[in-house]
Amino acid sequence: MYPWLQNTYQGLAQRAIAGRLHHGILLHGPQGLGKTELAEKLAALLLCQRPAATEPCGACQACLLRVAGNHPDWHQIRREKTQISVDQIRDGIQKLSKTAQLSGNKVLIIHEAECFNQASANALLKTLEEPTRGTYILLITHAANRLLPTILSRCEKQPVTPPPLAEGLAWLASQQVNCDEQTLALCANAPLRAKAWCEDEKRLRYDDFAGALTQLQRFEQSPLALASQWQDQAELVCGFSQYWLNHAMYSGQTDSLWSAYQLCLHTQKQLQQAGVNKTLLLTRLLSEPAFSQ
C-alpha cells in the first residue's frame, strides 16, 4: 500500500470491520495515485475470512484463492475498447445475485467507471439501490464528472488525493527515481504518474520543451516543425504549455499570455476527441504570439 493511501484505507477498513461500510464506494481522483491498489486492498479485506485488525490475513482459503486469481466471489469489470458495455454489467450483476460461495462477502470492482455508456450505467442502478446481502461494488474513476448523477447519488464518494510535494518526492527517491519538484508538479503531484514519466526515456522532458520554445522565439524552429515532432505527446505538450504560461504570467500578465492559456485549455478538450489532427492543433497553439515572440 502506497504511504499516501494509508489514511484513506484505514478509514474505509475500520468501517468495513465494524459493518458500517457503504455497499457502493466511488474511489475518485487524478491518475497516478494508486486507486486500483486501494480498491484491491479493500476487496481483500472484505473477502478475508480471518482479518487481523484492518489487514487481510493472507493465509485463509479466501486470501489464497484471491492471490491465485480464483476467488469465486471476487469479480472485476474493465472496459471493452472504449466503453463498459451493458452486457458486462449484466454479467457482473448476475454473479453478485448468487449466494457467496465462501459464505462471506461478494465484491465487484469496476475499473474506469467514467467509461459507462447510458445503458450500462442504467443497468447498474437497481443493484446500487438494492444490493443483495454482503455485496460491495467498488467503482474507480479519474473523471467523476463524466458519471451520471444517478450513479453518483447512489455511491459514497471517497476522494483519493495526491500527497504533499515533499512526501511524493521522498517516495520517488525511495524508488530510486530521479525526479525534481518541477516534474512532480507537472504530473499534478501524482507520484506513480511522475515515476512512469521519469522512467520513460522517450518521453518529452520539460527542459527540452522550454529550450525548443526559446528556439522558436529566435526563429530557429517553426511551430509546424515542433508540432510534427510532438504530435504523439500532444496532451503532455499542452500540460507543459500551461505550466510555462503560468510562470510567464508571474512576470506580468499580458493579453497574449492569457489568450494562449485559453487556447491551451480549448486544445486539451479537442485532443480528447477521436480522429483530431494533433499536428494542426499544436501548430495553432504554438503559433500564438506568447510562444513565438
Order of alpha helices (4+ residues) and beta strands (2+ residues): alpha-beta-alpha-alpha-beta-alpha-beta-alpha-beta-alpha-beta-alpha-alpha-alpha-alpha-alpha-alpha-alpha-alpha-alpha
